[in-house]
Amino acid sequence: MTDSALHPSIVALVSLAANIAANHPKQGLCQVDKLKQYGVAQAQIDAVVEIARHIRDEAAQSLDASFDEARRKAHATSMLASIAVGEAGACCTPTASGKSCC
């Protein structure tokens, strides 16, 4: 291992955290197995899981708040405008086969 290479246990910890924070379908379970093989303490694995979940949940809450604020503003604007939105003002366009996404 060179001086700039990360120890495999560090790579596995980072990968585990990224999988959890990104809501990856595999959830980092493979990394948990590797970490146990490397002798990483369960308390350290648990700490990484807790931090990753906290970051994931914090990001979701922030996105939800942004979405709610945008909806509130859009509702206020539409209440003032009270006019139908034409094709040019649609919030989404149909798929290539013509299916609506709204």
Residue, then its C-alpha position, 0 to 999 in steps of 0.5 A: m500500500t502506498d502512502s496515499a492509498l486508503h486502508p481498505s477498512i477506511v474505504a469500506l467505512v466511506s462506502l458504507a456511509a455513502n450507500i446509506a446516505a444515498n439510499h442505495p438499494k444494497q444499503g452497504l451490507c457488503q461493506v458491513d461484512k468486510l468491516k467485520q472481516y477487517g476487525v472494525a469494532q461494531a461500535q465504530i460501524d454503528a457510529v458510521v451508520e448513525i452519522a450517515r442516516h442523520i445526513r440522509d434524513e437532514a437532506a430529506q428534510s431540507l428538500d421537503a422544506s424547499f418543496d413545501e416553500a415552492r408549493r406555497k409560493a406557486h399556490a399564492t401565485s396561482m391564486l393571484a393569477s386565477i388563469a388557466v395555464g396553456e401548453a407553454g406554461a406546463c410544468c412538465t412535458p410528456t414522455a416520448s410515447g406521449k405519457s404525461c408525467c404530471 
